[in-house]
Amino acid sequence: MVEVFKTNIQEESQSDKMVQLLLHHFPDSRISFDLEDCDKILRVEGDEVCPVTIIKMLRGRGFDCLALD
């Protein structure tokens, strides 16, 4: 399963921290940001991905996060 999110993360250091945090909760997933994209895309690929949890984690750290269809 692949989930794609629009975020407002701007800096690579921010994305690196979020990837590490997300990997802690979803250790068998592939997680990446595309900060070059205008929507600052977050992609999470794995068998046990929970979009609601991902959104809550980013929002809990002050970032916008919206699941894309």
PQR file of N, CA, C, O and H, with PARSE charges and radii, in Angstrom:
ATOM      1  N   MET A   1       0.848  -1.167   0.000 -0.4000 1.5000
ATOM      2  CA  MET A   1       0.000   0.000   0.000 -0.0000 2.0000
ATOM      3  C   MET A   1       0.902   1.242   0.000  0.5500 1.7000
ATOM      4  O   MET A   1       1.906   1.292   0.711 -0.5500 1.4000
ATOM      5  N   VAL A   2       0.534   2.223  -0.794 -0.4000 1.5000
ATOM      6  CA  VAL A   2       1.248   3.494  -0.836 -0.0000 2.0000
ATOM      7  C   VAL A   2       0.274   4.603  -0.468  0.5500 1.7000
ATOM      8  O   VAL A   2      -0.804   4.720  -1.050 -0.5500 1.4000
ATOM      9  H   VAL A   2      -0.282   2.183  -1.371  0.4000 1.0000
ATOM     10  N   GLU A   3       0.669   5.412   0.505 -0.4000 1.5000
ATOM     11  CA  GLU A   3      -0.125   6.571   0.904 -0.0000 2.0000
ATOM     12  C   GLU A   3       0.678   7.823   0.561  0.5500 1.7000
ATOM     13  O   GLU A   3       1.890   7.868   0.766 -0.5500 1.4000
ATOM     14  H   GLU A   3       1.545   5.317   0.978  0.4000 1.0000
ATOM     15  N   VAL A   4      -0.005   8.832   0.039 -0.4000 1.5000
ATOM     16  CA  VAL A   4       0.641  10.071  -0.373 -0.0000 2.0000
ATOM     17  C   VAL A   4      -0.034  11.231   0.348  0.5500 1.7000
ATOM     18  O   VAL A   4      -1.260  11.305   0.432 -0.5500 1.4000
ATOM     19  H   VAL A   4      -0.990   8.796  -0.128  0.4000 1.0000
ATOM     20  N   PHE A   5       0.807  12.146   0.872 -0.4000 1.5000
ATOM     21  CA  PHE A   5       0.306  13.261   1.664 -0.0000 2.0000
ATOM     22  C   PHE A   5       0.898  14.577   1.174  0.5500 1.7000
ATOM     23  O   PHE A   5       2.047  14.636   0.735 -0.5500 1.4000
ATOM     24  H   PHE A   5       1.802  12.086   0.803  0.4000 1.0000
ATOM     25  N   LYS A   6       0.097  15.619   1.258 -0.4000 1.5000
ATOM     26  CA  LYS A   6       0.562  16.985   1.024 -0.0000 2.0000
ATOM     27  C   LYS A   6       0.963  17.543   2.383  0.5500 1.7000
ATOM     28  O   LYS A   6       0.207  17.433   3.349 -0.5500 1.4000
ATOM     29  H   LYS A   6      -0.836  15.571   1.614  0.4000 1.0000
ATOM     30  N   THR A   7       2.164  18.148   2.464 -0.4000 1.5000
ATOM     31  CA  THR A   7       2.624  18.712   3.728 -0.0000 2.0000
ATOM     32  C   THR A   7       3.115  20.141   3.514  0.5500 1.7000
ATOM     33  O   THR A   7       3.135  20.645   2.391 -0.5500 1.4000
ATOM     34  H   THR A   7       2.777  18.238   1.679  0.4000 1.0000
ATOM     35  N   ASN A   8       3.504  20.772   4.597 -0.4000 1.5000
ATOM     36  CA  ASN A   8       4.121  22.095   4.502 -0.0000 2.0000
ATOM     37  C   ASN A   8       5.562  22.074   5.006  0.5500 1.7000
ATOM     38  O   ASN A   8       6.112  23.116   5.365 -0.5500 1.4000
ATOM     39  H   ASN A   8       3.487  20.363   5.509  0.4000 1.0000
ATOM     40  N   ILE A   9       6.161  20.912   5.034 -0.4000 1.5000
ATOM     41  CA  ILE A   9       7.558  20.793   5.460 -0.0000 2.0000
ATOM     42  C   ILE A   9       8.446  21.422   4.397  0.5500 1.7000
ATOM     43  O   ILE A   9       8.334  21.104   3.212 -0.5500 1.4000
ATOM     44  H   ILE A   9       5.715  20.066   4.743  0.4000 1.0000
ATOM     45  N   GLN A  10       9.329  22.315   4.829 -0.4000 1.5000
ATOM     46  CA  GLN A  10      10.155  23.073   3.899 -0.0000 2.0000
ATOM     47  C   GLN A  10      11.615  22.640   3.888  0.5500 1.7000
ATOM     48  O   GLN A  10      12.256  22.649   2.837 -0.5500 1.4000
ATOM     49  H   GLN A  10       9.420  22.573   5.791  0.4000 1.0000
ATOM     50  N   GLU A  11      12.133  22.269   5.020 -0.4000 1.5000
ATOM     51  CA  GLU A  11      13.565  22.008   5.180 -0.0000 2.0000
ATOM     52  C   GLU A  11      13.874  20.515   5.199  0.5500 1.7000
ATOM     53  O   GLU A  11      13.099  19.706   5.710 -0.5500 1.4000
ATOM     54  H   GLU A  11      11.613  22.261   5.874  0.4000 1.0000
ATOM     55  N   GLU A  12      15.017  20.177   4.633 -0.4000 1.5000
ATOM     56  CA  GLU A  12      15.445  18.782   4.632 -0.0000 2.0000
ATOM     57  C   GLU A  12      15.651  18.267   6.055  0.5500 1.7000
ATOM     58  O   GLU A  12      15.379  17.101   6.339 -0.5500 1.4000
ATOM     59  H   GLU A  12      15.646  20.834   4.218  0.4000 1.0000
ATOM     60  N   SER A  13      16.125  19.126   6.943 -0.4000 1.5000
ATOM     61  CA  SER A  13      16.319  18.698   8.334 -0.0000 2.0000
ATOM     62  C   SER A  13      14.985  18.324   8.984  0.5500 1.7000
ATOM     63  O   SER A  13      14.918  17.385   9.777 -0.5500 1.4000
ATOM     64  H   SER A  13      16.346  20.074   6.712  0.4000 1.0000
ATOM     65  N   GLN A  14      13.926  19.062   8.645 -0.4000 1.5000
ATOM     66  CA  GLN A  14      12.591  18.741   9.166 -0.0000 2.0000
ATOM     67  C   GLN A  14      12.115  17.402   8.609  0.5500 1.7000
ATOM     68  O   GLN A  14      11.582  16.571   9.345 -0.5500 1.4000
ATOM     69  H   GLN A  14      13.980  19.825   8.001  0.4000 1.0000
ATOM     70  N   SER A  15      12.307  17.199   7.324 -0.4000 1.5000
ATOM     71  CA  SER A  15      11.856  15.952   6.704 -0.0000 2.0000
ATOM     72  C   SER A  15      12.644  14.766   7.251  0.5500 1.7000
ATOM     73  O   SER A  15      12.077  13.694   7.465 -0.5500 1.4000
ATOM     74  H   SER A  15      12.740  17.873   6.726  0.4000 1.0000
ATOM     75  N   ASP A  16      13.943  14.946   7.480 -0.4000 1.5000
ATOM     76  CA  ASP A  16      14.754  13.861   8.039 -0.0000 2.0000
ATOM     77  C   ASP A  16      14.244  13.447   9.414  0.5500 1.7000
ATOM     78  O   ASP A  16      14.148  12.256   9.710 -0.5500 1.4000
ATOM     79  H   ASP A  16      14.403  15.816   7.306  0.4000 1.0000
ATOM     80  N   LYS A  17      13.915  14.431  10.259 -0.4000 1.5000
ATOM     81  CA  LYS A  17      13.396  14.127  11.589 -0.0000 2.0000
ATOM     82  C   LYS A  17      12.063  13.394  11.506  0.5500 1.7000
ATOM     83  O   LYS A  17      11.817  12.454  12.262 -0.5500 1.4000
ATOM     84  H   LYS A  17      13.992  15.399  10.018  0.4000 1.0000
ATOM     85  N   MET A  18      11.202  13.827  10.585 -0.4000 1.5000
ATOM     86  CA  MET A  18       9.900  13.175  10.456 -0.0000 2.0000
ATOM     87  C   MET A  18      10.042  11.764   9.911  0.5500 1.7000
ATOM     88  O   MET A  18       9.315  10.865  10.337 -0.5500 1.4000
ATOM     89  H   MET A  18      11.401  14.591   9.971  0.4000 1.0000
ATOM     90  N   VAL A  19      10.956  11.552   8.985 -0.4000 1.5000
ATOM     91  CA  VAL A  19      11.179  10.196   8.461 -0.0000 2.0000
ATOM     92  C   VAL A  19      11.604   9.279   9.606  0.5500 1.7000
ATOM     93  O   VAL A  19      11.092   8.165   9.727 -0.5500 1.4000
ATOM     94  H   VAL A  19      11.547  12.281   8.639  0.4000 1.0000
ATOM     95  N   GLN A  20      12.530   9.732  10.443 -0.4000 1.5000
ATOM     96  CA  GLN A  20      12.985   8.906  11.569 -0.0000 2.0000
ATOM     97  C   GLN A  20      11.840   8.609  12.535  0.5500 1.7000
ATOM     98  O   GLN A  20      11.700   7.482  13.012 -0.5500 1.4000
ATOM     99  H   GLN A  20      12.945  10.637  10.345  0.4000 1.0000
ATOM    100  N   LEU A  21      11.026   9.617  12.821 -0.4000 1.5000
ATOM    101  CA  LEU A  21       9.887   9.418  13.709 -0.0000 2.0000
ATOM    102  C   LEU A  21       8.891   8.423  13.116  0.5500 1.7000
ATOM    103  O   LEU A  21       8.415   7.523  13.807 -0.5500 1.4000
ATOM    104  H   LEU A  21      11.140  10.532  12.434  0.4000 1.0000
ATOM    105  N   LEU A  22       8.585   8.590  11.842 -0.4000 1.5000
ATOM    106  CA  LEU A  22       7.639   7.687  11.179 -0.0000 2.0000
ATOM    107  C   LEU A  22       8.182   6.277  11.086  0.5500 1.7000
ATOM    108  O   LEU A  22       7.429   5.315  11.237 -0.5500 1.4000
ATOM    109  H   LEU A  22       8.972   9.321  11.280  0.4000 1.0000
ATOM    110  N   LEU A  23       9.476   6.135  10.839 -0.4000 1.5000
ATOM    111  CA  LEU A  23      10.079   4.798  10.773 -0.0000 2.0000
ATOM    112  C   LEU A  23      10.023   4.099  12.133  0.5500 1.7000
ATOM    113  O   LEU A  23       9.963   2.871  12.202 -0.5500 1.4000
ATOM    114  H   LEU A  23      10.088   6.917  10.716  0.4000 1.0000
ATOM    115  N   HIS A  24      10.044   4.878  13.202 -0.4000 1.5000
ATOM    116  CA  HIS A  24       9.921   4.288  14.537 -0.0000 2.0000
ATOM    117  C   HIS A  24       8.553   3.612  14.695  0.5500 1.7000
ATOM    118  O   HIS A  24       8.445   2.557  15.320 -0.5500 1.4000
ATOM    119  H   HIS A  24      10.092   5.875  13.145  0.4000 1.0000
ATOM    120  N   HIS A  25       7.513   4.225  14.125 -0.4000 1.5000
ATOM    121  CA  HIS A  25       6.153   3.683  14.223 -0.0000 2.0000
ATOM    122  C   HIS A  25       5.822   2.695  13.100  0.5500 1.7000
ATOM    123  O   HIS A  25       4.989   1.806  13.276 -0.5500 1.4000
ATOM    124  H   HIS A  25       7.600   5.082  13.616  0.4000 1.0000
ATOM    125  N   PHE A  26       6.471   2.852  11.959 -0.4000 1.5000
ATOM    126  CA  PHE A  26       6.236   1.985  10.800 -0.0000 2.0000
ATOM    127  C   PHE A  26       7.583   1.476  10.286  0.5500 1.7000
ATOM    128  O   PHE A  26       8.021   1.868   9.204 -0.5500 1.4000
ATOM    129  H   PHE A  26       7.148   3.574  11.816  0.4000 1.0000
ATOM    130  N   PRO A  27       8.251   0.597  11.064 -0.5600 1.5000
ATOM    131  CA  PRO A  27       9.642   0.221  10.771  0.2800 2.0000
ATOM    132  C   PRO A  27       9.864  -0.516   9.456  0.5500 1.7000
ATOM    133  O   PRO A  27      10.973  -0.483   8.921 -0.5500 1.4000
ATOM    134  N   ASP A  28       8.872  -1.161   8.937 -0.4000 1.5000
ATOM    135  CA  ASP A  28       9.042  -1.917   7.691 -0.0000 2.0000
ATOM    136  C   ASP A  28       8.579  -1.138   6.466  0.5500 1.7000
ATOM    137  O   ASP A  28       8.363  -1.721   5.404 -0.5500 1.4000
ATOM    138  H   ASP A  28       7.972  -1.188   9.372  0.4000 1.0000
ATOM    139  N   SER A  29       8.428   0.164   6.609 -0.4000 1.5000
ATOM    140  CA  SER A  29       7.922   1.000   5.521 -0.0000 2.0000
ATOM    141  C   SER A  29       9.044   1.747   4.813  0.5500 1.7000
ATOM    142  O   SER A  29      10.120   1.962   5.371 -0.5500 1.4000
ATOM    143  H   SER A  29       8.604   0.638   7.472  0.4000 1.0000
ATOM    144  N   ARG A  30       8.772   2.133   3.583 -0.4000 1.5000
ATOM    145  CA  ARG A  30       9.643   3.047   2.838 -0.0000 2.0000
ATOM    146  C   ARG A  30       8.999   4.415   2.917  0.5500 1.7000
ATOM    147  O   ARG A  30       7.838   4.584   2.544 -0.5500 1.4000
ATOM    148  H   ARG A  30       7.898   1.958   3.130  0.4000 1.0000
ATOM    149  N   ILE A  31       9.754   5.399   3.404 -0.4000 1.5000
ATOM    150  CA  ILE A  31       9.207   6.731   3.649 -0.0000 2.0000
ATOM    151  C   ILE A  31      10.110   7.759   2.988  0.5500 1.7000
ATOM    152  O   ILE A  31      11.329   7.728   3.158 -0.5500 1.4000
ATOM    153  H   ILE A  31      10.697   5.262   3.707  0.4000 1.0000
ATOM    154  N   SER A  32       9.502   8.675   2.228 -0.4000 1.5000
ATOM    155  CA  SER A  32      10.308   9.708   1.578 -0.0000 2.0000
ATOM    156  C   SER A  32       9.489  10.982   1.398  0.5500 1.7000
ATOM    157  O   SER A  32       8.260  10.964   1.329 -0.5500 1.4000
ATOM    158  H   SER A  32       8.512   8.699   2.089  0.4000 1.0000
ATOM    159  N   PHE A  33      10.226  12.086   1.324 -0.4000 1.5000
ATOM    160  CA  PHE A  33       9.640  13.390   1.026 -0.0000 2.0000
ATOM    161  C   PHE A  33      10.144  13.851  -0.326  0.5500 1.7000
ATOM    162  O   PHE A  33      11.273  13.553  -0.714 -0.5500 1.4000
ATOM    163  H   PHE A  33      11.224  12.100   1.379  0.4000 1.0000
ATOM    164  N   ASP A  34       9.301  14.580  -1.041 -0.4000 1.5000
ATOM    165  CA  ASP A  34       9.707  15.270  -2.255 -0.0000 2.0000
ATOM    166  C   ASP A  34       9.506  16.755  -1.992  0.5500 1.7000
ATOM    167  O   ASP A  34       8.429  17.303  -2.228 -0.5500 1.4000
ATOM    168  H   ASP A  34       8.384  14.822  -0.725  0.4000 1.0000
ATOM    169  N   LEU A  35      10.558  17.395  -1.499 -0.4000 1.5000
ATOM    170  CA  LEU A  35      10.463  18.807  -1.143 -0.0000 2.0000
ATOM    171  C   LEU A  35      10.544  19.712  -2.358  0.5500 1.7000
ATOM    172  O   LEU A  35      10.286  20.911  -2.255 -0.5500 1.4000
ATOM    173  H   LEU A  35      11.433  16.950  -1.306  0.4000 1.0000
ATOM    174  N   GLU A  36      10.898  19.157  -3.504 -0.4000 1.5000
ATOM    175  CA  GLU A  36      10.927  19.931  -4.745 -0.0000 2.0000
ATOM    176  C   GLU A  36       9.517  20.128  -5.305  0.5500 1.7000
ATOM    177  O   GLU A  36       9.263  21.087  -6.034 -0.5500 1.4000
ATOM    178  H   GLU A  36      11.108  18.182  -3.588  0.4000 1.0000
ATOM    179  N   ASP A  37       8.618  19.231  -4.965 -0.4000 1.5000
ATOM    180  CA  ASP A  37       7.225  19.321  -5.409 -0.0000 2.0000
ATOM    181  C   ASP A  37       6.540  20.484  -4.682  0.5500 1.7000
ATOM    182  O   ASP A  37       6.834  20.746  -3.516 -0.5500 1.4000
ATOM    183  H   ASP A  37       8.825  18.452  -4.373  0.4000 1.0000
ATOM    184  N   CYS A  38       5.651  21.161  -5.351 -0.4000 1.5000
ATOM    185  CA  CYS A  38       4.965  22.305  -4.740 -0.0000 2.0000
ATOM    186  C   CYS A  38       4.118  21.897  -3.536  0.5500 1.7000
ATOM    187  O   CYS A  38       3.828  22.729  -2.677 -0.5500 1.4000
ATOM    188  H   CYS A  38       5.412  20.948  -6.298  0.4000 1.0000
ATOM    189  N   ASP A  39       3.718  20.627  -3.464 -0.4000 1.5000
ATOM    190  CA  ASP A  39       2.911  20.141  -2.346 -0.0000 2.0000
ATOM    191  C   ASP A  39       3.740  19.488  -1.251  0.5500 1.7000
ATOM    192  O   ASP A  39       3.184  18.948  -0.294 -0.5500 1.4000
ATOM    193  H   ASP A  39       3.953  19.950  -4.162  0.4000 1.0000
ATOM    194  N   LYS A  40       5.076  19.533  -1.380 -0.4000 1.5000
ATOM    195  CA  LYS A  40       5.975  18.968  -0.360 -0.0000 2.0000
ATOM    196  C   LYS A  40       5.521  17.559   0.026  0.5500 1.7000
ATOM    197  O   LYS A  40       5.211  17.281   1.184 -0.5500 1.4000
ATOM    198  H   LYS A  40       5.527  19.972  -2.157  0.4000 1.0000
ATOM    199  N   ILE A  41       5.492  16.696  -0.961 -0.4000 1.5000
ATOM    200  CA  ILE A  41       4.883  15.370  -0.868 -0.0000 2.0000
ATOM    201  C   ILE A  41       5.619  14.439   0.098  0.5500 1.7000
ATOM    202  O   ILE A  41       6.847  14.360   0.106 -0.5500 1.4000
ATOM    203  H   ILE A  41       5.744  16.922  -1.902  0.4000 1.0000
ATOM    204  N   LEU A  42       4.834  13.745   0.901 -0.4000 1.5000
ATOM    205  CA  LEU A  42       5.307  12.657   1.749 -0.0000 2.0000
ATOM    206  C   LEU A  42       4.715  11.371   1.190  0.5500 1.7000
ATOM    207  O   LEU A  42       3.504  11.272   0.995 -0.5500 1.4000
ATOM    208  H   LEU A  42       3.836  13.809   0.895  0.4000 1.0000
ATOM    209  N   ARG A  43       5.579  10.377   0.929 -0.4000 1.5000
ATOM    210  CA  ARG A  43       5.124   9.060   0.475 -0.0000 2.0000
ATOM    211  C   ARG A  43       5.500   8.024   1.512  0.5500 1.7000
ATOM    212  O   ARG A  43       6.637   7.976   1.981 -0.5500 1.4000
ATOM    213  H   ARG A  43       6.563  10.457   1.087  0.4000 1.0000
ATOM    214  N   VAL A  44       4.531   7.198   1.864 -0.4000 1.5000
ATOM    215  CA  VAL A  44       4.771   6.115   2.811 -0.0000 2.0000
ATOM    216  C   VAL A  44       4.274   4.836   2.157  0.5500 1.7000
ATOM    217  O   VAL A  44       3.103   4.722   1.793 -0.5500 1.4000
ATOM    218  H   VAL A  44       3.608   7.237   1.483  0.4000 1.0000
ATOM    219  N   GLU A  45       5.181   3.872   2.012 -0.4000 1.5000
ATOM    220  CA  GLU A  45       4.846   2.604   1.381 -0.0000 2.0000
ATOM    221  C   GLU A  45       5.117   1.474   2.358  0.5500 1.7000
ATOM    222  O   GLU A  45       6.220   1.351   2.891 -0.5500 1.4000
ATOM    223  H   GLU A  45       6.132   3.964   2.308  0.4000 1.0000
ATOM    224  N   GLY A  46       4.104   0.650   2.589 -0.4000 1.5000
ATOM    225  CA  GLY A  46       4.258  -0.474   3.499 -0.0000 2.0000
ATOM    226  C   GLY A  46       2.960  -1.230   3.672  0.5500 1.7000
ATOM    227  O   GLY A  46       1.906  -0.814   3.189 -0.5500 1.4000
ATOM    228  H   GLY A  46       3.208   0.750   2.156  0.4000 1.0000
ATOM    229  N   ASP A  47       3.054  -2.352   4.371 -0.4000 1.5000
ATOM    230  CA  ASP A  47       1.884  -3.202   4.582 -0.0000 2.0000
ATOM    231  C   ASP A  47       0.973  -2.691   5.695  0.5500 1.7000
ATOM    232  O   ASP A  47      -0.240  -2.901   5.649 -0.5500 1.4000
ATOM    233  H   ASP A  47       3.909  -2.690   4.763  0.4000 1.0000
ATOM    234  N   GLU A  48       1.544  -2.029   6.686 -0.4000 1.5000
ATOM    235  CA  GLU A  48       0.792  -1.607   7.870 -0.0000 2.0000
ATOM    236  C   GLU A  48       0.771  -0.087   7.997  0.5500 1.7000
ATOM    237  O   GLU A  48       1.096   0.440   9.061 -0.5500 1.4000
ATOM    238  H   GLU A  48       2.529  -1.859   6.723  0.4000 1.0000
ATOM    239  N   VAL A  49       0.402   0.616   6.954 -0.4000 1.5000
ATOM    240  CA  VAL A  49       0.391   2.080   6.956 -0.0000 2.0000
ATOM    241  C   VAL A  49      -0.982   2.586   7.405  0.5500 1.7000
ATOM    242  O   VAL A  49      -2.016   2.162   6.889 -0.5500 1.4000
ATOM    243  H   VAL A  49       0.138   0.187   6.090  0.4000 1.0000
ATOM    244  N   CYS A  50      -0.967   3.501   8.377 -0.4000 1.5000
ATOM    245  CA  CYS A  50      -2.222   4.079   8.874 -0.0000 2.0000
ATOM    246  C   CYS A  50      -2.209   5.586   8.612  0.5500 1.7000
ATOM    247  O   CYS A  50      -1.543   6.329   9.331 -0.5500 1.4000
ATOM    248  H   CYS A  50      -0.126   3.845   8.796  0.4000 1.0000
ATOM    249  N   PRO A  51      -2.941   6.046   7.586 -0.5600 1.5000
ATOM    250  CA  PRO A  51      -2.934   7.472   7.254  0.2800 2.0000
ATOM    251  C   PRO A  51      -3.344   8.378   8.404  0.5500 1.7000
ATOM    252  O   PRO A  51      -2.783   9.462   8.559 -0.5500 1.4000
ATOM    253  N   VAL A  52      -4.299   7.962   9.202 -0.4000 1.5000
ATOM    254  CA  VAL A  52      -4.766   8.788  10.319 -0.0000 2.0000
ATOM    255  C   VAL A  52      -3.632   9.011  11.318  0.5500 1.7000
ATOM    256  O   VAL A  52      -3.449  10.121  11.819 -0.5500 1.4000
ATOM    257  H   VAL A  52      -4.754   7.081   9.076  0.4000 1.0000
ATOM    258  N   THR A  53      -2.879   7.959  11.603 -0.4000 1.5000
ATOM    259  CA  THR A  53      -1.753   8.080  12.529 -0.0000 2.0000
ATOM    260  C   THR A  53      -0.685   9.007  11.972  0.5500 1.7000
ATOM    261  O   THR A  53      -0.133   9.827  12.706 -0.5500 1.4000
ATOM    262  H   THR A  53      -3.028   7.058  11.197  0.4000 1.0000
ATOM    263  N   ILE A  54      -0.391   8.888  10.702 -0.4000 1.5000
ATOM    264  CA  ILE A  54       0.626   9.736  10.071 -0.0000 2.0000
ATOM    265  C   ILE A  54       0.208  11.197  10.143  0.5500 1.7000
ATOM    266  O   ILE A  54       1.016  12.057  10.496 -0.5500 1.4000
ATOM    267  H   ILE A  54      -0.839   8.222  10.105  0.4000 1.0000
ATOM    268  N   ILE A  55      -1.032  11.482   9.817 -0.4000 1.5000
ATOM    269  CA  ILE A  55      -1.539  12.855   9.871 -0.0000 2.0000
ATOM    270  C   ILE A  55      -1.446  13.403  11.292  0.5500 1.7000
ATOM    271  O   ILE A  55      -1.010  14.536  11.494 -0.5500 1.4000
ATOM    272  H   ILE A  55      -1.688  10.784   9.531  0.4000 1.0000
ATOM    273  N   LYS A  56      -1.855  12.603  12.277 -0.4000 1.5000
ATOM    274  CA  LYS A  56      -1.798  13.044  13.670 -0.0000 2.0000
ATOM    275  C   LYS A  56      -0.365  13.306  14.108  0.5500 1.7000
ATOM    276  O   LYS A  56      -0.109  14.259  14.844 -0.5500 1.4000
ATOM    277  H   LYS A  56      -2.209  11.683  12.114  0.4000 1.0000
ATOM    278  N   MET A  57       0.568  12.478  13.666 -0.4000 1.5000
ATOM    279  CA  MET A  57       1.964  12.647  14.057 -0.0000 2.0000
ATOM    280  C   MET A  57       2.530  13.953  13.506  0.5500 1.7000
ATOM    281  O   MET A  57       3.197  14.694  14.227 -0.5500 1.4000
ATOM    282  H   MET A  57       0.360  11.704  13.068  0.4000 1.0000
ATOM    283  N   LEU A  58       2.268  14.235  12.240 -0.4000 1.5000
ATOM    284  CA  LEU A  58       2.784  15.470  11.658 -0.0000 2.0000
ATOM    285  C   LEU A  58       2.093  16.691  12.259  0.5500 1.7000
ATOM    286  O   LEU A  58       2.754  17.673  12.597 -0.5500 1.4000
ATOM    287  H   LEU A  58       1.726  13.633  11.653  0.4000 1.0000
ATOM    288  N   ARG A  59       0.788  16.638  12.394 -0.4000 1.5000
ATOM    289  CA  ARG A  59       0.057  17.775  12.959 -0.0000 2.0000
ATOM    290  C   ARG A  59       0.460  18.016  14.412  0.5500 1.7000
ATOM    291  O   ARG A  59       0.505  19.159  14.865 -0.5500 1.4000
ATOM    292  H   ARG A  59       0.251  15.840  12.120  0.4000 1.0000
ATOM    293  N   GLY A  60       0.752  16.943  15.137 -0.4000 1.5000
ATOM    294  CA  GLY A  60       1.191  17.063  16.523 -0.0000 2.0000
ATOM    295  C   GLY A  60       2.531  17.766  16.659  0.5500 1.7000
ATOM    296  O   GLY A  60       2.877  18.249  17.737 -0.5500 1.4000
ATOM    297  H   GLY A  60       0.716  16.014  14.769  0.4000 1.0000
ATOM    298  N   ARG A  61       3.276  17.825  15.581 -0.4000 1.5000
ATOM    299  CA  ARG A  61       4.556  18.529  15.567 -0.0000 2.0000
ATOM    300  C   ARG A  61       4.486  19.856  14.812  0.5500 1.7000
ATOM    301  O   ARG A  61       5.505  20.450  14.460 -0.5500 1.4000
ATOM    302  H   ARG A  61       2.995  17.433  14.705  0.4000 1.0000
ATOM    303  N   GLY A  62       3.252  20.300  14.576 -0.4000 1.5000
ATOM    304  CA  GLY A  62       3.045  21.627  14.009 -0.0000 2.0000
ATOM    305  C   GLY A  62       3.052  21.719  12.496  0.5500 1.7000
ATOM    306  O   GLY A  62       3.095  22.818  11.942 -0.5500 1.4000
ATOM    307  H   GLY A  62       2.424  19.818  14.861  0.4000 1.0000
ATOM    308  N   PHE A  63       3.012  20.593  11.826 -0.4000 1.5000
ATOM    309  CA  PHE A  63       3.016  20.591  10.354 -0.0000 2.0000
ATOM    310  C   PHE A  63       1.624  20.308   9.824  0.5500 1.7000
ATOM    311  O   PHE A  63       0.837  19.602  10.454 -0.5500 1.4000
ATOM    312  H   PHE A  63       2.978  19.700  12.276  0.4000 1.0000
ATOM    313  N   ASP A  64       1.331  20.865   8.661 -0.4000 1.5000
ATOM    314  CA  ASP A  64       0.106  20.516   7.937 -0.0000 2.0000
ATOM    315  C   ASP A  64       0.333  19.184   7.245  0.5500 1.7000
ATOM    316  O   ASP A  64       1.435  18.888   6.784 -0.5500 1.4000
ATOM    317  H   ASP A  64       1.971  21.438   8.149  0.4000 1.0000
ATOM    318  N   CYS A  65      -0.714  18.393   7.180 -0.4000 1.5000
ATOM    319  CA  CYS A  65      -0.627  17.104   6.502 -0.0000 2.0000
ATOM    320  C   CYS A  65      -2.021  16.720   6.018  0.5500 1.7000
ATOM    321  O   CYS A  65      -2.971  16.673   6.798 -0.5500 1.4000
ATOM    322  H   CYS A  65      -1.609  18.634   7.554  0.4000 1.0000
ATOM    323  N   LEU A  66      -2.128  16.448   4.725 -0.4000 1.5000
ATOM    324  CA  LEU A  66      -3.411  16.107   4.125 -0.0000 2.0000
ATOM    325  C   LEU A  66      -3.215  14.906   3.195  0.5500 1.7000
ATOM    326  O   LEU A  66      -2.359  14.939   2.311 -0.5500 1.4000
ATOM    327  H   LEU A  66      -1.356  16.487   4.091  0.4000 1.0000
ATOM    328  N   ALA A  67      -3.998  13.859   3.392 -0.4000 1.5000
ATOM    329  CA  ALA A  67      -3.917  12.680   2.534 -0.0000 2.0000
ATOM    330  C   ALA A  67      -4.450  13.033   1.141  0.5500 1.7000
ATOM    331  O   ALA A  67      -5.485  13.684   1.006 -0.5500 1.4000
ATOM    332  H   ALA A  67      -4.693  13.832   4.111  0.4000 1.0000
ATOM    333  N   LEU A  68      -3.732  12.597   0.124 -0.4000 1.5000
ATOM    334  CA  LEU A  68      -4.159  12.804  -1.259 -0.0000 2.0000
ATOM    335  C   LEU A  68      -4.731  11.507  -1.812  0.5500 1.7000
ATOM    336  O   LEU A  68      -4.270  10.418  -1.469 -0.5500 1.4000
ATOM    337  H   LEU A  68      -2.891  12.068   0.234  0.4000 1.0000
ATOM    338  N   ASP A  69      -5.733  11.629  -2.663 -0.4000 1.5000
ATOM    339  CA  ASP A  69      -6.351  10.435  -3.264 -0.0000 2.0000
ATOM    340  C   ASP A  69      -5.559   9.977  -4.471  0.5500 1.7000
ATOM    341  O   ASP A  69      -5.922   8.989  -5.108 -0.5500 1.4000
ATOM    342  H   ASP A  69      -6.108  12.514  -2.942  0.4000 1.0000
TER
END
